[in-house]
């Protein structure tokens, strides 16, 4: 089999880079090791209820915002039904120790007003925090589309050396306000003590500027990409475990899977950068580079309960509100290994936001998740896909029950039946990320993150490890990788003309 470009992995970055290159008339094949494409975007069904694995809501989908602009350029926007959160929509943050609740609105103006009312003695710190986020993002092309892309990428994140934690402690000593301001860390999985202010700003700004739901969730996004792939001639081959990248005369010549070989001149790897080393011939990269990739630290994992209620009306309050319970202070992602259920907790019901009658069963679904440590599951780990001991199933069940008890205690939600449970082992084995890291490689202080280009001609990287995390970050990584192949500024100019 022949192709110009082989994309390894069909998560959002793989789908994006494949669509962009196909639009440039490249012959593209996408390989996916699972039986269905989409990575963490896809959904699964239990008792007729569709559950999203990793997509719940997104930013950057307003008019003229980067993700919408990119999707309009690619032609998938017309396949989606996107619903902005109403003005009263928010992330409702409950401080575990004080019991105070703060509504994190998806609006700078409303959020500033809410924070000043909740913390009347901290007005100056609140204003400085929000202004700083805006100022940082005004200097970033993805949020200010008038800016060229290349200078930003070549000197990535000029304020990257500024730590989030010291910045916040200089603004306020109130541990409750500190916890509220660092709460977006839940969306990129890095401890605020390790996070840079720039990365935090990029993630927080995307949501403070507006949150959006999509009918059908992440699966609808996957289906939209597959629709344009059919027209563009992009082949998506599932059940294909990549065994090696073929190198001839010092450049990429093809990709070998468990079932076939595909000749190509360009290969784009979207998985964890460290796993790439097993796919290329020994000596392809310098030992120092290999060590850097192998030493990459990863984001936190999660423990997730996918549940259902008999009466969907009981979840009405969750339609446009996501509930968080967080500890005070900066360490909101820390896991208490003795009582992990008392860590930070998110409860959301994305199916409540679907308007398609065909997806009405989704309104009964509810998702609870908390940060999780690999140490919790290490005793049960015997290798990817191996048979788990009975004690693992018991641990999962007991841990799920404790989370459900927390939901009842904190918010009064009872009679939630758990239908599926995800642990760090689940995320490791199903999504192929070391330690079950839900956002892949950390983007944080004092860590090298690889770019799109590698030393091997024809081999490129994309995905959360290369640029940013989440659906926005991984989509933009696909844009950058395609740009490195086709020309950054010409592609950037084409894309931003869709404003």
C-alpha positions in Angstrom: 0.0 0.0 0.0 1.2 3.5 -0.8 0.5 7.0 0.6 2.2 10.3 0.8 1.5 10.8 4.5 0.8 8.3 7.3 -0.7 9.7 10.5 -0.3 7.4 13.5 -3.2 7.9 15.9 -6.7 9.2 15.3 -7.2 11.5 18.3 -8.1 15.1 17.6 -4.5 16.1 16.6 -4.3 13.2 14.2 -7.7 14.0 12.7 -6.8 17.7 12.4 -3.4 17.2 10.7 -4.8 14.6 8.3 -7.6 16.9 7.3 -5.3 19.9 6.8 -2.9 17.9 4.6 -5.7 16.3 2.6 -7.0 19.8 2.0 -3.6 20.5 0.5 -4.1 17.5 -1.8 -1.9 15.1 0.0 -2.7 11.4 -0.1 -3.2 10.6 3.6 -3.8 7.4 5.6 -4.6 7.4 9.3 -3.8 4.4 11.4 -5.6 3.7 14.7 -4.7 0.7 17.0 -8.2 0.6 18.5 -11.3 -0.7 16.6 -12.8 2.7 16.4 -11.2 6.0 15.6 -11.3 9.1 17.8 -9.0 8.4 20.7 -10.4 10.2 23.9 -13.0 12.0 21.8 -15.1 9.0 21.0 -18.0 7.8 23.2 -19.1 4.5 24.5 -22.6 3.3 25.3 -23.9 1.6 28.4 -27.6 0.6 28.7 -28.4 2.9 25.8 -26.7 5.9 27.4 -23.8 7.4 25.4 -20.9 8.6 27.5 -18.0 10.8 26.4 -14.6 9.6 27.4 -12.7 12.9 27.4 -14.9 15.6 25.9 -17.3 17.5 28.1 -17.3 21.2 26.9 -14.9 23.4 25.1 -13.7 27.0 24.7 -12.6 28.9 21.5 -15.8 28.1 19.5 -17.2 31.6 19.4 -17.3 33.7 16.3 -13.8 34.5 15.2 -12.2 32.2 17.8 -9.4 29.9 16.8 -11.1 26.4 17.1 -14.2 27.6 15.2 -12.1 29.3 12.6 -10.0 26.1 12.1 -13.2 24.0 11.9 -14.8 26.3 9.4 -11.6 26.2 7.3 -11.7 22.4 7.3 -15.4 22.2 6.6 -16.4 20.3 9.7 -18.2 23.2 11.4 -21.3 22.8 9.2 -21.6 19.2 10.5 -21.8 20.2 14.1 -24.5 21.7 16.4 -22.7 23.9 18.8 -24.5 25.5 21.8 -22.9 28.3 23.8 -23.4 28.1 27.6 -26.0 30.7 28.6 -25.0 33.7 30.7 -25.9 31.8 34.0 -23.7 28.8 33.0 -20.7 28.3 35.2 -18.3 26.0 36.9 -19.7 26.0 40.5 -16.7 25.7 42.8 -17.3 24.5 46.3 -14.4 24.9 48.8 -14.3 21.7 50.8 -13.0 23.2 54.1 -15.0 26.5 54.3 -18.1 25.3 52.4 -18.0 28.6 50.3 -19.3 28.3 46.8 -18.1 30.5 43.9 -19.5 30.6 40.4 -16.8 30.6 37.8 -18.7 32.2 35.0 -17.6 31.9 31.4 -17.2 35.6 31.0 -14.5 38.0 32.2 -16.9 40.6 33.3 -19.2 38.3 35.2 -16.3 36.3 36.7 -14.7 39.5 38.0 -17.9 40.6 39.6 -18.5 37.2 41.2 -14.9 37.0 42.6 -15.1 40.5 44.0 -18.4 39.7 45.7 -17.1 36.5 47.1 -13.7 38.0 48.2 -14.4 41.7 48.9 -11.0 42.3 50.4 -9.2 40.8 47.4 -10.4 43.1 44.6 -7.0 44.3 43.5 -5.6 40.7 43.3 -8.7 39.6 41.3 -8.3 42.5 38.8 -4.6 41.9 38.4 -5.1 38.1 37.8 -7.7 38.5 35.1 -5.9 41.4 33.4 -2.7 39.3 33.3 -4.5 36.4 31.7 -5.8 38.7 29.0 -2.5 40.4 28.4 -0.7 37.1 28.0 -3.2 35.8 25.5 -3.3 39.0 23.6 0.3 38.3 22.7 -0.4 34.7 21.5 -1.5 34.2 17.8 -4.0 31.6 18.7 -6.0 34.2 20.7 -5.0 37.2 18.6 -5.2 36.0 15.0 -3.7 39.2 13.6 -0.3 38.0 14.8 2.1 35.9 12.8 2.6 32.4 14.0 6.3 31.7 13.4 7.9 34.1 15.8 5.7 32.8 18.6 6.5 29.2 17.9 10.2 29.8 17.6 10.3 31.5 21.0 7.5 29.5 22.5 5.9 31.1 25.6 8.1 34.1 26.4 6.7 34.3 29.9 7.2 30.5 30.4 9.7 31.0 33.2 7.1 32.7 35.4 5.6 30.2 37.8 1.8 30.2 38.5 2.2 29.5 42.2 4.5 32.5 43.0 2.4 34.8 40.8 -0.7 33.8 42.7 0.8 34.0 46.2 2.0 37.5 45.4 -1.6 38.5 44.6 -3.4 36.9 47.6 -2.8 35.0 50.8 -6.4 33.8 50.9 -6.3 30.0 50.4 -9.9 29.9 49.1 -9.2 32.5 46.5 -6.0 30.8 45.5 -7.9 27.5 45.0 -10.5 29.3 42.8 -7.9 31.0 40.7 -5.9 27.8 40.1 -9.0 25.6 39.4 -8.4 25.6 35.6 -5.5 23.3 36.4 -8.1 20.6 36.4 -8.3 21.1 32.6 -4.6 20.6 31.9 -3.5 18.3 34.7 -0.4 20.0 36.1 0.1 21.0 39.8 0.0 24.8 40.1 3.3 24.5 41.9 4.8 23.2 38.6 2.7 25.1 36.1 3.9 28.1 34.2 1.7 31.2 34.2 1.6 31.2 30.4 0.2 27.7 30.1 -2.4 28.4 32.8 -3.4 31.6 31.0 -3.9 29.9 27.7 -6.2 27.2 29.2 -8.1 29.5 31.5 -8.6 32.2 28.9 -10.1 29.8 26.5 -13.0 29.0 28.9 -13.4 32.4 30.6 -13.9 33.8 27.1 -16.9 31.4 26.6 -17.8 27.8 27.0 -19.6 25.6 24.4 -21.4 22.3 24.2 -21.7 20.1 21.1 -24.6 17.8 20.3 -23.3 14.3 20.5 -20.1 15.4 22.3 -16.7 14.3 21.1 -18.2 11.5 19.0 -19.9 14.2 16.9 -16.5 15.8 16.2 -15.1 12.4 15.1 -18.0 11.8 12.8 -17.6 15.3 11.3 -14.0 14.6 10.5 -14.8 11.2 9.0 -17.5 12.8 6.8 -15.0 15.2 5.2 -12.4 12.3 5.0 -14.7 10.4 2.8 -14.9 13.3 0.4 -11.2 14.0 0.5 -10.1 10.4 0.1 -8.5 10.0 3.5 -8.4 6.4 4.6 -8.8 5.5 8.3 -7.6 2.0 9.1 -8.5 0.8 12.5 -7.2 -2.2 14.5 -3.7 -1.3 13.2 -0.9 -1.6 15.8 2.1 0.2 14.4 5.2 -1.9 14.9 7.9 0.2 13.3 8.6 3.2 11.1 10.7 2.1 8.1 13.8 4.2 7.5 15.8 3.9 4.2 18.8 6.0 3.3 18.4 8.1 6.5 14.7 9.2 5.9 11.2 7.9 6.4 10.2 5.3 3.8 7.1 3.7 5.3 5.2 2.4 8.3 4.8 -1.2 9.3 1.8 -2.4 11.2 0.8 -5.9 12.5 -1.0 -6.5 9.3 0.6 -4.4 6.5 3.3 -2.1 5.2 2.5 1.3 3.9 5.1 3.1 1.8 5.2 6.8 2.5 7.6 9.8 2.6 6.1 11.5 5.6 5.0 9.9 9.0 3.3 11.8 11.7 3.3 10.3 15.2 0.6 11.6 17.6 1.2 9.4 20.6 3.4 9.9 23.7 6.8 11.1 22.4 8.7 8.6 24.5 6.9 5.7 22.8 8.2 6.8 19.5 11.6 5.5 20.4 10.3 1.9 20.1 9.2 2.5 16.6 12.4 3.9 15.0 15.7 2.1 14.4 18.2 2.2 17.2 20.5 5.2 16.7 18.0 7.4 14.9 18.2 10.0 17.7 21.1 11.0 19.9 21.2 9.4 23.3 20.7 12.8 25.0 17.5 13.3 23.0 16.3 9.8 23.8 16.9 10.4 27.5 14.9 13.7 27.3 12.0 11.9 25.8 12.2 9.0 28.3 12.4 11.4 31.2 9.3 13.4 30.3 7.0 13.9 33.2 3.3 13.4 32.6 0.1 15.0 33.8 -2.2 13.6 36.5 -4.5 10.7 35.8 -8.2 10.5 36.8 -10.6 8.1 38.4 -13.9 8.3 36.7 -17.4 7.0 37.4 -19.9 7.0 34.5 -23.3 6.7 36.1 -27.0 7.1 35.4 -30.2 8.1 37.1 -33.7 6.9 36.4 -35.2 10.3 36.4 -33.3 12.8 34.1 -35.2 15.7 35.6 -33.2 15.1 38.8 -30.1 16.3 36.9 -31.7 19.5 35.6 -29.4 21.7 37.7 -26.4 20.2 35.9 -27.5 21.2 32.4 -25.4 24.3 32.2 -23.5 24.0 35.5 -20.5 21.8 36.3 -19.9 21.1 39.9 -16.4 21.1 41.4 -15.4 20.4 45.0 -11.8 21.6 45.6 -9.5 21.9 48.7 -8.3 25.3 49.7 -4.8 26.5 48.6 -2.7 25.7 45.6 -2.6 21.9 45.8 -6.0 21.1 44.3 -4.7 18.2 42.2 -2.9 16.4 45.0 -4.3 13.0 45.8 -4.8 11.9 49.4 -3.9 8.3 49.1 -5.6 7.5 52.5 -8.9 9.1 51.5 -8.6 9.8 47.7 -12.3 10.5 47.5 -11.7 13.7 49.5 -9.5 15.1 46.7 -10.9 17.5 44.2 -14.0 16.2 42.5 -15.8 17.2 39.3 -19.4 16.3 38.5 -20.8 17.0 35.1 -23.7 15.8 32.9 -22.7 16.7 29.3 -25.6 14.7 27.9 -28.0 17.2 29.4 -26.8 19.7 26.9 -27.7 17.7 23.8 -30.7 18.9 21.9 -31.0 16.0 19.4 -34.0 13.9 20.2 -32.1 10.8 19.0 -29.7 11.4 21.9 -32.4 11.8 24.6 -31.0 8.9 26.7 -27.9 10.9 27.3 -29.8 13.2 29.6 -29.7 10.4 32.2 -25.9 10.2 32.2 -23.7 11.7 34.8 -19.9 11.7 35.2 -17.8 12.0 38.3 -14.1 12.3 38.3 -11.2 13.0 40.6 -7.5 13.2 40.3 -5.8 9.8 40.7 -2.3 8.6 41.3 -0.6 5.6 39.7 0.3 4.4 43.2 -3.4 3.6 43.7 -3.4 1.0 40.9 0.3 -0.1 40.8 -0.5 -3.2 42.8 -3.0 -4.4 40.2 -0.8 -3.6 37.1 0.6 -6.7 35.4 1.1 -5.1 31.9 -1.1 -3.6 29.3 -4.2 -5.6 28.6 -3.4 -8.3 31.1 -6.0 -10.0 33.3 -6.6 -8.0 36.4 -6.9 -9.7 39.8 -10.2 -9.9 41.5 -9.0 -7.4 44.1 -8.8 -4.7 41.3 -12.5 -5.0 40.5 -13.3 -4.8 44.2 -11.1 -1.7 44.6 -12.8 0.0 41.7 -16.2 -0.7 43.0 -15.4 0.5 46.5 -13.7 3.6 45.1 -16.7 4.4 42.9 -19.1 4.0 45.9 -17.0 6.5 47.9 -17.2 9.0 45.0 -21.0 8.6 44.8 -21.2 9.1 48.6 -19.3 12.4 48.1 -21.7 13.5 45.4 -24.6 12.9 47.8 -22.9 14.6 50.7 -21.7 17.7 48.7 -24.6 18.3 46.3 -27.4 16.0 47.3 -27.3 13.8 44.3 -28.3 10.2 45.2 -29.5 7.1 43.4 -26.7 7.3 40.8 -26.1 3.8 39.4 -22.5 3.3 38.3 -22.4 1.8 34.8 -18.7 2.0 34.0 -15.5 2.9 35.9 -12.2 4.2 34.6 -8.9 4.2 36.5 -5.3 5.1 35.6 -5.0 1.5 34.3 -8.0 2.0 32.0 -6.5 5.2 30.5 -3.1 3.6 30.1 -4.4 0.5 28.3 -7.2 2.1 26.3 -5.5 5.3 25.3 -1.9 4.3 25.4 -0.6 6.9 27.8 2.1 6.2 30.4 0.6 6.2 33.9 -2.8 6.9 32.5 -2.0 10.6 32.2 -5.2 12.1 30.9 -3.4 15.1 29.3 -0.3 13.3 28.3 3.0 15.1 28.7 3.2 18.0 31.3 3.6 21.5 29.9 5.2 23.0 32.9 8.3 24.8 34.3 11.7 23.3 33.7 10.6 20.6 31.3 11.6 20.2 27.7 8.7 19.5 25.3 9.5 18.4 21.8 8.3 20.3 18.7 6.8 19.0 15.6 10.0 18.5 13.7 12.4 15.7 14.4 16.0 15.0 13.3 14.7 12.2 11.0 13.7 13.6 7.6 10.0 12.8 7.0 9.2 12.1 10.7 7.0 14.6 12.6 5.3 14.8 16.0 1.9 16.1 16.9 -0.5 15.7 19.8 -0.7 17.0 23.4 3.0 16.5 24.1 4.1 19.0 21.5 2.2 22.2 22.1 -0.8 22.4 24.4 -3.3 20.1 26.1 -7.0 19.4 25.7 -9.1 19.6 22.5 -8.0 23.1 21.7 -4.3 22.4 22.3 -4.2 19.1 20.5 -6.1 20.6 17.5 -3.6 23.5 17.3 -0.7 21.0 17.5 -2.2 19.4 14.4 -2.3 22.8 12.7 1.4 23.5 13.6 2.6 20.1 12.4 0.8 20.6 9.1 2.2 24.0 8.9 5.8 22.8 9.5 5.3 20.4 6.5 3.4 22.8 4.2 4.7 26.2 5.3 3.6 27.8 8.6 2.7 31.3 7.5 1.0 30.4 4.2 -1.2 27.9 6.1 -1.8 30.2 9.0 -2.9 33.0 6.5 -5.3 30.6 4.9 -6.8 29.5 8.1 -7.3 32.9 9.7 -9.0 34.2 6.6 -12.1 32.2 7.8 -12.7 34.7 10.6 
